[in-house]
Amino acid sequence: MSIYSRLTLIALCLTGTSLPMAAQPASAPGFTVAGTAAETFVLVTGMVGGVAGFHRLERLLLARGYRVIVVDPYRLSLDSADVTFAAMARRVDVVLARQGVTAARVVAHSHGAGVALRLAAASPGRVSALFLLDAGAQAANRGPTLSASLRLVPLITRLPGGREFVRARFVRGLRENTGHREWLDAATERAYTGRGALSPRGGA
């Protein structure tokens, strides 16, 4: 089952609705806030997709009257040399403190789960429940594939046509690994692969 199918399944279980209405979120670099309800869902993204990856779940939750905060810990860390899970969790905690968040239900995808787990451990009053999607036991924010990508992608994107090559391979990977393709329209592709999205320190 793809991450998008899992997000929809979790949303349906949590909200009991399949007919969401769109809402216009307030936004800032690294996070968006939508809704005004006291009961809050915090969606913590992984390395791929940034805030765009949670749009469907966000809409479903907003339709049920929840406040939704989508946080991209990697984009929050653009200006920092410390991108460990613990450091990113501290930055997420600062964002949530500014929004007055307590006892939120936190949904985290992939590497975002490493951030969410450390957020819950360091600030237990901030989190009432954790939902971890496609997440293993991640002791550190690294691995052989990630390490190779961090070394090679910046070099490739500096070559003539390199950025378009990476973009095409990225989009192809999305298409090959999703359960269905209706969600992957031109706007979503731009959100995933636009300026800054493919940077190893960006929102991807």
N, C-alpha and C positions, 0 to 999 in steps of 0.2 A: 504494500500500500504506500502511495507517495505521501510526502509530507503534507501536501495540500488536501489530500483525502483525509488524512489524520486530523488536520486542523478542523475540517468541516465536521467530522465525526465528533470530536471533542466539543465543538461549538453547539452541535445539536443536542448532545447529552447535557451540556451545562445550561442551555437556554430554552430548549424545546421549541425552536422556531426554525423555519427554513425560508422565510420571506423577509430578509433584512431590508432596512431603508438606509440610504446613504446619509452620512453626516460629515460636516466639514470640521476637521480637527484644527486646534491651534498647534503650531509647530515651532520648533527651534532645532538647530543642528544637533542631531543625535537622538532626538525623541519627538514624539507627537502626543498631544493630550486632547481627548475628545470626551464630551459628556460632562455632567456636573453632579452626578449621583455620588453619595458617600461611599457606596460599595464599589470597589475598584478592582479591575483586572490589569495586571502589568504583564506585557508581552515582551520578552527579552529575546532579541534576534541572535542568530548565529553569524557565521562569517559570510554566508551567501544570501543575498537578497535584501538585507537591511530591512527597513520598515515596510518596504513593499511586500515582503513575504507574508505579512500578517494582515493584509487588507481585508481578506474575506472573513477571517475570524473577528476582526475588529468591527466590521459592519454588523455581524450577527449579534455581538455583545451589545453594541450601541442600540440595536433595535429592541433589546430587552431592558433598556434603561440603565445599564451600567456605565460607569466612567471607565475609559480605556486609555492606558498610557503605553505606547509602544516605544521601547528603548533599544537603540543600537549601541552597545557598549564599545564597539570598535570605532564608530564615528565619534563618540564621546572622547576617545583616546587619541585622536589625530595629532594633538600637540604634545603628546607624552611619549617618552622612551620606555615607559613601564606599561606593558600590555599583558601582564600576568592576569589570571583570573581574579586574584585578590584585589589588585589595583583597579580593575574594571568594576568589580563589585562595589568598591568604595565610591567610585564616580556615579554609579547607578544609585547608590544610597543617597548621595547628595541631591540628585535630581528628584528622587521620591520625597525626600525631606522637604524640599522647597515646595512640592505639590501637596504637602500635608498628608501623605499616604501612610496609613497604618492598616495592619491586618488585611493586606491585599492578597488576592489569588494570583499567583505568578505562573505564567506559562512560558517555558523557555525551549528554544530549538537548538539542537546540535551543540556547538561550543558555548552558546548562551546558557546552557545548563550548568556549565562549570562556573559561570558568573552567578547564576541564580542560587546555586547551592551555597556559595560563599556569602552571598547577600543574606540568606536565611540564617547561616551560622553566626555571622557578625551582628546582624540586626534582626533578631527573631520577632520583635514586635512589628516589623515591617511586613511580615509574610504570614499568612494564615494557612496557605496550601500551596503545594508545588505540583505542576504538571510538566514533565520532561519529555520532549519529543525527539526521537532519533538521537538519543544521548547515551554514551557508554560511561564507564568509570574513567573520567578524564582527570588525571592528576596534574597535568600541565597543558598549557595552550600551545602544543606543538605535536608534530608527527612527521613521518617521512614525506608524505604528499604535501603537507603544508610547508615544510622546510624547503622542498624543491621549488614549489610555487613562489615562495618569497624570494628565492634566488633568481629564478629564470624569468618570471613575468615582467619585472621592471626592465630587464635587458631587452626582451622581445618587443615591448611597447615602444622602445626608443628607435627601433628599426623602421624604415619606410614600409608602411602597410602593416606594421606589427600590431598596433592597437586593434585594427579591424580583424586581424587574424585571431587574436585572443577573444575578441567579442564574438566572432562566429563560432569558435569552438565552445565558448561558454554557453551560448544559446543552444547549440546542438546538444550539449550535455543536458541542459534543462529539458529539452524535448524528449530525449531518449529515456530520461529517468522519472518522468511524471506519469501518473495514472491516466490522465486525460489532458487535452491541450487547449480546452476552451478558455482557460484563464490566461494563457500565454499569448496575449494580443500584443500589438505594436507598442502600446503605452507601457505594458508590463515589461516588455523587453528593454525599453529605454530606461525604466526605473532600475532594472537589474544591471544594466551595462552602460549607463550614461557616465558623464564626466565624474570621476572620483569613485565610481562604484567598483571598478576593476583594480583599483589601487590596493596593494596588500595592507595598507594602513587605512583604507577607506571604509565605506559602509558595507562592503561585500562580505 
